[in-house]
Amino acid sequence: MTNTTDTLLAERGKTHGRFDEHASMTQQTKELWHLGKKWNELSHCQAETLEMIAHKVGRILSGDPNFKDHWDDIAGYARLVSQELERKGKRDYSKGNVPVRYTVEEFNNPS
């Protein structure tokens, strides 16, 4: 490892915590969420967002909980899903019309 990489890892450790602790917490969280009965009904955007939120929560709980970027990132990922749903139009989800995984073409060209 280069000195620059070591310096970067030391800096990240201050805000993100120990990588092994973070990785364990994040992976266990994602494994639990994947057991949810609606997981396979999520769009790719929704699933990735939840996984990234789990990643950010892992950093909060193993690193610095007062590092503002962690919280801003969570809000940003949630906003991306909100934008996806806006692009897909308003739907009545109460009747089971839940967005499923889209092809790239369907995502980029909503009907």
Backbone as numpy.savetxt, mean C-alpha at the origin, in Angstrom:
# Nx Ny Nz CAx CAy CAz Cx Cy Cz
29.52 -3.59 0.16 28.68 -2.42 0.16 29.57 -1.18 0.16
29.12 -0.19 -0.54 29.89 1.04 -0.60 29.61 1.89 0.62
30.49 2.83 0.88 30.31 3.74 1.99 29.02 4.55 1.82
28.71 4.93 0.57 27.49 5.68 0.30 26.25 4.85 0.65
26.26 3.59 0.31 25.14 2.71 0.63 25.01 2.54 2.13
26.11 2.35 2.83 26.09 2.22 4.29 25.52 3.47 4.94
25.91 4.62 4.44 25.41 5.89 4.97 23.91 6.01 4.75
23.46 5.65 3.55 22.04 5.69 3.23 21.25 4.75 4.15
21.73 3.53 4.33 21.06 2.56 5.19 21.01 3.04 6.64
22.07 3.66 7.11 22.08 4.20 8.48 21.05 5.31 8.63
20.96 6.17 7.65 19.97 7.26 7.69 18.55 6.70 7.65
18.30 5.76 6.76 16.96 5.16 6.65 16.58 4.43 7.93
17.56 3.82 8.58 17.30 3.11 9.82 16.72 4.02 10.90
17.09 5.29 10.87 16.58 6.24 11.86 15.09 6.48 11.71
14.59 6.46 10.49 13.17 6.74 10.26 12.36 5.47 9.99
13.00 4.44 9.43 12.29 3.24 9.01 12.45 2.07 9.98
13.37 2.17 10.90 13.61 1.08 11.84 14.49 0.00 11.25
14.67 -1.06 12.03 15.47 -2.20 11.56 14.73 -2.92 10.45
15.43 -3.23 9.38 14.78 -3.84 8.22 14.17 -5.19 8.54
14.85 -6.02 9.32 14.31 -7.35 9.62 13.02 -7.26 10.43
12.94 -6.32 11.38 11.71 -6.14 12.16 10.58 -5.62 11.27
10.92 -4.65 10.45 9.94 -4.08 9.53 9.43 -5.14 8.56
10.33 -5.91 7.98 9.95 -6.93 7.01 9.03 -7.97 7.64
9.34 -8.42 8.83 8.53 -9.42 9.49 7.12 -8.89 9.77
7.03 -7.69 10.31 5.74 -7.10 10.62 4.91 -6.88 9.36
5.53 -6.35 8.33 4.82 -6.05 7.09 4.34 -7.32 6.40
5.19 -8.33 6.31 4.80 -9.58 5.65 3.67 -10.27 6.40
3.73 -10.27 7.73 2.66 -10.89 8.50 1.34 -10.15 8.31
1.39 -8.83 8.25 0.19 -8.03 8.03 -0.41 -8.36 6.67
0.43 -8.39 5.63 -0.08 -8.68 4.29 -0.64 -10.09 4.20
0.02 -11.06 4.83 -0.50 -12.43 4.82 -1.89 -12.48 5.44
-2.09 -11.77 6.54 -3.39 -11.73 7.19 -4.43 -11.09 6.27
-4.10 -9.97 5.67 -5.04 -9.27 4.81 -5.42 -10.11 3.59
-4.49 -10.88 3.08 -4.77 -11.73 1.92 -5.80 -12.81 2.23
-6.03 -13.08 3.49 -7.05 -14.06 3.89 -8.46 -13.47 3.86
-8.57 -12.16 3.72 -9.87 -11.52 3.68 -10.72 -12.04 2.53
-11.99 -12.28 2.79 -12.84 -12.90 1.78 -13.04 -12.03 0.54
-12.76 -10.76 0.63 -12.92 -9.86 -0.52 -11.59 -9.52 -1.20
-10.48 -10.09 -0.71 -9.17 -9.73 -1.26 -9.12 -9.92 -2.78
-9.62 -11.03 -3.27 -9.53 -11.33 -4.70 -10.49 -10.50 -5.55
-11.34 -9.72 -4.91 -12.23 -8.83 -5.63 -11.65 -7.43 -5.78
-10.52 -7.19 -5.14 -9.88 -5.88 -5.24 -9.25 -5.69 -6.62
-9.27 -4.47 -7.10 -8.50 -4.17 -8.31 -7.02 -4.26 -7.97
-6.18 -4.31 -8.97 -4.74 -4.31 -8.72 -4.34 -3.06 -7.95
-4.93 -1.93 -8.31 -4.63 -0.67 -7.64 -5.01 -0.74 -6.16
-6.18 -1.28 -5.87 -6.61 -1.40 -4.47 -5.71 -2.35 -3.69
-5.39 -3.49 -4.28 -4.54 -4.47 -3.60 -3.15 -3.90 -3.35
-2.57 -3.27 -4.35 -1.24 -2.69 -4.19 -1.25 -1.58 -3.15
-2.30 -0.79 -3.16 -2.41 0.28 -2.18 -2.44 -0.28 -0.76
-3.24 -1.30 -0.53 -3.28 -1.89 0.81 -1.92 -2.47 1.20
-1.24 -3.09 0.25 0.08 -3.64 0.56 1.08 -2.52 0.86
0.98 -1.42 0.15 1.89 -0.30 0.42 1.55 0.36 1.75
0.26 0.42 2.09 -0.12 0.96 3.40 0.43 0.05 4.50
0.35 -1.27 4.31 0.93 -2.19 5.29 2.43 -1.92 5.43
3.09 -1.68 4.31 4.52 -1.37 4.30 4.80 -0.10 5.10
4.00 0.93 4.87 4.21 2.21 5.57 3.90 2.08 7.05
2.85 1.32 7.41 2.53 1.10 8.81 3.67 0.34 9.49
4.25 -0.62 8.77 5.41 -1.33 9.31 6.55 -0.38 9.62
6.77 0.60 8.77 7.82 1.60 9.03 7.47 2.46 10.24
6.19 2.81 10.36 5.76 3.62 11.50 5.99 2.87 12.81
5.62 1.58 12.82 5.69 0.80 14.05 7.09 0.29 14.38
7.96 0.21 13.40 9.32 -0.25 13.69 10.34 0.89 13.63
9.93 2.02 13.09 10.84 3.15 12.96 10.34 4.35 13.75
10.33 5.49 13.10 9.94 6.74 13.75 8.48 7.04 13.45
7.58 6.92 14.45 6.17 7.18 14.20 5.85 8.65 13.95
6.81 9.52 14.20 6.61 10.94 13.98 7.21 11.43 12.67
7.66 10.51 11.83 8.21 10.88 10.53 7.04 11.14 9.58
6.80 12.40 9.28 5.63 12.85 8.55 5.46 12.15 7.19
6.56 11.87 6.51 6.48 11.24 5.18 5.73 9.91 5.20
5.87 9.15 6.29 5.14 7.87 6.36 3.64 8.12 6.25
3.14 9.08 7.00 1.71 9.39 7.04 1.25 10.00 5.72
2.08 10.86 5.15 1.74 11.46 3.85 1.66 10.40 2.76
2.56 9.42 2.81 2.55 8.34 1.82 1.26 7.52 1.92
0.82 7.23 3.15 -0.43 6.48 3.32 -1.58 7.25 2.70
-1.65 8.54 2.97 -2.72 9.37 2.40 -2.64 9.38 0.88
-1.43 9.43 0.34 -1.25 9.45 -1.11 -1.71 8.16 -1.76
-1.39 7.02 -1.16 -1.83 5.75 -1.73 -3.35 5.64 -1.68
-3.96 6.06 -0.57 -5.42 6.03 -0.48 -6.05 6.93 -1.54
-5.42 8.07 -1.80 -5.94 8.98 -2.83 -5.89 8.33 -4.21
-4.87 7.56 -4.48 -4.77 6.88 -5.78 -5.96 5.94 -6.00
-6.39 5.24 -4.96 -7.55 4.36 -5.10 -8.80 5.20 -5.33
-8.91 6.29 -4.60 -10.05 7.18 -4.77 -10.12 7.68 -6.22
-8.98 8.03 -6.77 -8.94 8.48 -8.17 -9.32 7.36 -9.12
-8.87 6.14 -8.83 -9.24 4.99 -9.67 -10.76 4.83 -9.68
-11.36 4.92 -8.52 -12.81 4.75 -8.43 -13.54 5.88 -9.13
-13.00 7.08 -9.07 -13.60 8.21 -9.79 -13.53 7.97 -11.30
-12.40 7.45 -11.78 -12.26 7.17 -13.22 -13.24 6.10 -13.67
-13.48 5.13 -12.81 -14.39 4.04 -13.15 -15.85 4.48 -13.04
-16.09 5.64 -12.49 -17.46 6.14 -12.35 -18.10 5.66 -11.07
-19.16 6.32 -10.75 -19.88 5.96 -9.53 -20.67 4.69 -9.78
-20.52 3.73 -8.88 -21.22 2.46 -8.99 -21.93 2.18 -7.68
-22.95 1.40 -7.73 -23.67 0.99 -6.54 -23.03 -0.29 -6.00
-22.10 -0.12 -5.07 -21.38 -1.26 -4.53 -22.21 -2.05 -3.53
-23.34 -1.51 -3.10 -24.15 -2.19 -2.11 -24.79 -3.46 -2.67
-24.85 -3.60 -3.97 -25.48 -4.78 -4.58 -24.43 -5.75 -5.13
-23.22 -5.67 -4.61 -22.19 -6.59 -5.01 -21.47 -6.22 -6.30
-21.73 -5.04 -6.83 -21.07 -4.59 -8.06 -19.70 -4.02 -7.69
-18.81 -4.89 -7.26 -17.50 -4.49 -6.77 -16.50 -4.54 -7.91
-15.61 -3.54 -8.02 -14.62 -3.59 -9.09 -13.69 -4.78 -8.91
-13.46 -5.48 -9.99 -12.54 -6.61 -9.96 -11.24 -6.20 -10.63
-10.35 -7.10 -10.76 -9.06 -6.78 -11.39 -9.28 -6.45 -12.86
-8.66 -5.37 -13.29 -8.81 -4.90 -14.66 -7.59 -5.23 -15.49
-7.81 -5.35 -16.79 -6.66 -5.41 -17.68 -6.11 -3.99 -17.78
-4.89 -3.86 -18.28 -4.31 -2.54 -18.46 -5.17 -1.69 -19.39
-5.68 -2.32 -20.44 -6.54 -1.61 -21.39 -7.80 -1.10 -20.73
-8.45 -1.94 -19.93 -9.68 -1.53 -19.23 -9.41 -0.41 -18.24
-8.28 -0.51 -17.54 -7.93 0.52 -16.56 -7.68 1.85 -17.23
-6.96 1.83 -18.34 -6.61 3.07 -19.02 -7.76 3.66 -19.84
-8.72 2.85 -20.18 -9.86 3.29 -20.99 -11.17 2.87 -20.36
-11.54 3.48 -19.19 -12.78 3.07 -18.55 -13.99 3.38 -19.41
-14.97 2.52 -19.34 -16.19 2.75 -20.15 -17.19 3.59 -19.38
